[in-house]
Each structure stands twice: as structure tokens, then as C-alpha cells.
Amino acid sequence: MSIQRSALIIAAAQGIGLATAKRMAASGYSLTLMDINGAKLEHEAELLREAGTRVETVVGDALDSDTLRGAVERTTGAFGRLDALACIAGGSGGIPMHQVDEIPPEQWMKVLLLNINSVYLACHHAVPVMRDQKYGRICCLSSTVAKGRLGPIGTMGARLPYATAKAGLIGFVKQLSKDVGIHGITANAVLPWLTIGEPGTTVRETFLKLPQDYKDKTLAMSPQGRPIEAEGVAAAIAFLLSEEAGYVSGVELPVDGGVLN
Ligand SMILES: NC(=O)c1ccc[n+]([C@@H]2O[C@H](COP(=O)([O-])OP(=O)(O)OC[C@H]3O[C@@H](n4cnc5c(N)ncnc54)[C@H](O)[C@@H]3O)[C@@H](O)[C@H]2O)c1
């Protein structure tokens, strides 16, 4: 890197967010890590510091505008700039819900808010800093479910609002990339398929508890016959956040072993 760059990673305490933090640290970035799970976040941040990375932490909710403003200010205060933003907070909620008439309005809104508003709020506070720098990289987490998925809901909770929200994020980055490109800012989305993080992560534990025949049927959907590891998704995110990816913008990048193709 030509200059010391910094990244803000939202939802960094575990899973894809944590793998992204480790990957960006290995690429030499200074980091601000944010998550609602303060104990796990501080633990992981300390390990990264011991390995030589400069790490700030912000504990809070990705749906709270003041917390996100604070995370951006913490990054610029500590490192002088904010080069890369990974918006990773999201999910479908823990309760399996299939048909549209089974999904209560409050659960519908909860899933839409977590997946979409968290990204909007982070960008709302980060883009002015990136615009002033005339440089920025933004990546958010969509999903292959944005294209719809046949069959039972598997590791997901409320699939319909989840698919709706993740499809919305594709529109978000396509429009944002056009709005901010002139300022040297890119915006992209990655679309992972079933992704397994370290022990204790949500999707991993849910997947392991599925009946064997259902696990087999799920894996048979993938040309590679295996889930993705969080590090594989993190590698794609790190590329989209890199200096070298400056001409890659408005892209929806599947990280799915060929499931969508
Ligand atoms: N794992 C998969 O199979 C998969 C596939 C496609 C897309 N995704 C998307 O990738 C992202 C990460 O998924 P994961 O499986 O690594 O998740 P995970 O559940 O393992 O980790 C999520 C992290 O987000 C934090 N978090 C949750 N709500 C928050 C909030 N309101 N504010 C701040 N932090 C919050 C949690 O504390 C946790 O550290 C999500 O957006 C998810 O929808 C995951």
C-alpha cells in the first residue's frame, strides 16, 4: 500500500466479519472493529493487537446512527482517515418462518432494518469522509438468497424478508456506486452461499444440527459439494476493499462455488 490505510468493519466479532478483520489486518490495514457483542469483540481485537495491528473497538448496535457516527469519528481520530468500510451486520433472525402468511409484520421489519438500514447508516456517516479524501472502498454483504431459493429454509430464519433485504442491497450498491464514483469511491456487494465460520458461529451451529439427509441435500445444491469457509468470503471482500480494485464498482459478486451459475 502506498499509504497506511484504515478500515471500519461492522459486525466484526465473529464469522465473516471476524475473518474479514483478520484478512485486512494481514494486508496491513489499521482497523476499527464494531459489534454489538462487546466481550467477543474485545477478545478478538486484543489478539489482533498482540499480532501487531492497530485496532480500535466500538461496541454498539449497527442500527444506531450515533454509534455509527462515533465509529467513523473513532477511525478518523485514531488513524487520520477511513479508506475501507465493510458493512457485514445482517441475518434472517433465529426463528424459522417459511410462507408469507407465517411472517409477522414485526419480524418482517426487523429483518429489513438489520440488513438494509445498518448499511445505509454506515454509508451515511462514512461517505462524507471518503468524499473529502477522494478515496473510498465500500463492500456490503448480500447473499445468494437475494436471487431466491427453492426448498425448505435450512439454516435461515425468515427467508422472504431476508431475500428481499439482500436483493435491496444489490440495488443499493448499484446506485451508490454511480452517485459516489466521481469522488474515487467504489461500492460493491458480495453474495455468499452457505458460509461456515469458526465454532460457535450462528450458521455453522444451525447447519450442524440439521438432519444428515437434509445436510446432504443442501450440499448437493453446490457444484463443489461443500460449504464455503468464512475466510473464502473474506478474501473476496478484501479484494473489493483493496486499492487495486478501484475500477470494480457496482458489482454483485457471488462467492458460491458456482451455485448461481
Ligand atoms: N453465513 C452464511 O451462510 C451467509 C451467507 C450469505 C450472507 N451472509 C451474510 O453475511 C453476514 C455475516 O454473516 P455470519 O454468518 O458471519 O454472521 P454471524 O451470525 O456468525 O455473526 C454476525 C455478527 O454480527 C453481530 N451483530 C448482529 N447484529 C448486530 C447489530 N445490530 N449491530 C452490531 N453487530 C451485530 C453479531 O454479534 C455477530 O458478531 C450477514 O449479513 C449475513 O446475512 C451469511
The ligand as an ORCA input file, in Angstrom:
! r2SCAN-3c Opt
* xyz 0 1
  N     -23.142    -17.407      6.899
  C     -23.794    -17.509      5.753
  O     -24.118    -18.611      5.270
  C     -24.113    -16.254      4.981
  C     -24.456    -16.379      3.621
  C     -24.766    -15.215      2.913
  C     -24.729    -13.984      3.529
  N     -24.388    -13.906      4.844
  C     -24.378    -12.570      5.462
  O     -23.086    -12.324      5.965
  C     -23.167    -11.501      7.148
  C     -22.423    -12.179      8.290
  O     -22.939    -13.480      8.463
  P     -22.280    -14.516      9.502
  O     -22.862    -15.846      9.187
  O     -20.806    -14.338      9.544
  O     -22.957    -13.979     10.869
  P     -22.773    -14.383     12.395
  O     -24.158    -14.524     12.942
  O     -21.810    -15.521     12.583
  O     -22.116    -13.068     13.012
  C     -22.820    -11.877     12.980
  C     -22.103    -10.834     13.816
  O     -22.891     -9.640     13.734
  C     -23.064     -9.105     15.040
  N     -24.315     -8.352     15.051
  C     -25.558     -8.848     14.904
  N     -26.466     -7.851     14.975
  C     -25.760     -6.701     15.158
  C     -26.127     -5.348     15.296
  N     -27.403     -4.954     15.285
  N     -25.147     -4.433     15.479
  C     -23.844     -4.808     15.510
  N     -23.442     -6.080     15.389
  C     -24.385     -7.019     15.206
  C     -23.077    -10.325     15.942
  O     -22.791    -10.003     17.298
  C     -22.001    -11.203     15.290
  O     -20.707    -10.887     15.775
  C     -24.653    -11.274      7.375
  O     -25.027    -10.050      6.789
  C     -25.302    -12.437      6.659
  O     -26.635    -12.139      6.276
  C     -24.084    -15.002      5.581
*
